[in-house]
Amino acid sequence: MGNMQSKLAQEALKLNPKIVGKPGLPELKLKNCPRQIDAAVQLWETELLNEEELALVCRGRLGNESGNILASTLIQIKRKEEFKLPRKVLPELFEKISQCEQEGMIIEIVSLFKSELQSHEGKRTLKKLERHISDYLLQYGSPELARSMQEAKFAFRYDQTEFPVDKDNNPFKDMRPEKEGAEVKDTGLPWQLYALKLGKLSPKDRS
């Protein structure tokens, strides 16, 4: 374990210690095991291999039995991590959070938002975090999540100079000024009003 460079390789060994082979297994040289496992895992981490190719590489480096075990363990870890909720609310993680939401993790996402809001440091940090949460709700969030955050009393008002945008960083189409160059009059409103326009909240939810 101490010779594993990759954290994913360490996790694979913890999850399935049989990867290092059974005593007396002739095709596995234990002294080469850390380097060979790290090499196979690195190719898998950089997405250079598909699942079938991963099994071939692992068998070639570790022998048939240990290679098959390593390949299946890495595939198992990756499938679990696909729906592992991030610990932070950042724009670059919106798609990952959305993926988890589509798997039904509404309660977990609300808990993430609440814990982030409670652990913020300073007004500027809070303002930025609230903007991220609001942007996520408008860009990716489902009506169910929007209602949950409304019930949790989440409040955020965009500044007069700010305007909510879609996933491509463009203003939402139904919120653009009617004429090009016209002044945007809807800025400075609470996120709930934009959610109403997008159909993520209903007037009943707002009341």
BELRACOR-V707750 format. One record per residue. N is the residue number from 1. PSI is psi in whole degrees, 0 to 359 (NA if undefined). Layout:
BEGIN
N&PSI ; N&PSI
END
This chain:
BEGIN
1&319 ; 2&338 ; 3&3 ; 4&122 ; 5&326 ; 6&132 ; 7&327 ; 8&323 ; 9&318 ; 10&318 ; 11&321 ; 12&320 ; 13&321 ; 14&320 ; 15&326 ; 16&86 ; 17&348 ; 18&349 ; 19&327 ; 20&357 ; 21&160 ; 22&152 ; 23&132 ; 24&2 ; 25&111 ; 26&331 ; 27&356 ; 28&123 ; 29&110 ; 30&328 ; 31&336 ; 32&355 ; 33&309 ; 34&315 ; 35&319 ; 36&320 ; 37&314 ; 38&319 ; 39&316 ; 40&317 ; 41&322 ; 42&318 ; 43&322 ; 44&320 ; 45&324 ; 46&7 ; 47&35 ; 48&348 ; 49&144 ; 50&180 ; 51&322 ; 52&318 ; 53&325 ; 54&315 ; 55&319 ; 56&315 ; 57&315 ; 58&319 ; 59&322 ; 60&328 ; 61&328 ; 62&356 ; 63&164 ; 64&308 ; 65&305 ; 66&325 ; 67&317 ; 68&320 ; 69&316 ; 70&315 ; 71&313 ; 72&326 ; 73&317 ; 74&319 ; 75&319 ; 76&317 ; 77&315 ; 78&318 ; 79&324 ; 80&322 ; 81&341 ; 82&331 ; 83&32 ; 84&120 ; 85&129 ; 86&161 ; 87&350 ; 88&156 ; 89&96 ; 90&148 ; 91&323 ; 92&349 ; 93&3 ; 94&315 ; 95&322 ; 96&316 ; 97&320 ; 98&321 ; 99&318 ; 100&322 ; 101&320 ; 102&340 ; 103&6 ; 104&16 ; 105&49 ; 106&311 ; 107&318 ; 108&321 ; 109&319 ; 110&318 ; 111&321 ; 112&311 ; 113&316 ; 114&315 ; 115&323 ; 116&318 ; 117&324 ; 118&334 ; 119&11 ; 120&161 ; 121&109 ; 122&155 ; 123&319 ; 124&317 ; 125&318 ; 126&314 ; 127&317 ; 128&318 ; 129&316 ; 130&322 ; 131&316 ; 132&314 ; 133&315 ; 134&315 ; 135&320 ; 136&315 ; 137&321 ; 138&326 ; 139&315 ; 140&330 ; 141&144 ; 142&162 ; 143&324 ; 144&317 ; 145&319 ; 146&317 ; 147&320 ; 148&319 ; 149&327 ; 150&316 ; 151&332 ; 152&6 ; 153&29 ; 154&126 ; 155&130 ; 156&132 ; 157&124 ; 158&143 ; 159&164 ; 160&333 ; 161&358 ; 162&159 ; 163&132 ; 164&146 ; 165&166 ; 166&191 ; 167&336 ; 168&13 ; 169&25 ; 170&149 ; 171&143 ; 172&135 ; 173&317 ; 174&5 ; 175&2 ; 176&153 ; 177&150 ; 178&322 ; 179&142 ; 180&131 ; 181&353 ; 182&152 ; 183&134 ; 184&122 ; 185&353 ; 186&4 ; 187&160 ; 188&17 ; 189&157 ; 190&153 ; 191&331 ; 192&325 ; 193&324 ; 194&322 ; 195&325 ; 196&316 ; 197&328 ; 198&357 ; 199&16 ; 200&345 ; 201&153 ; 202&161 ; 203&326 ; 204&319 ; 205&320 ; 206&326 ; 207&NA
END
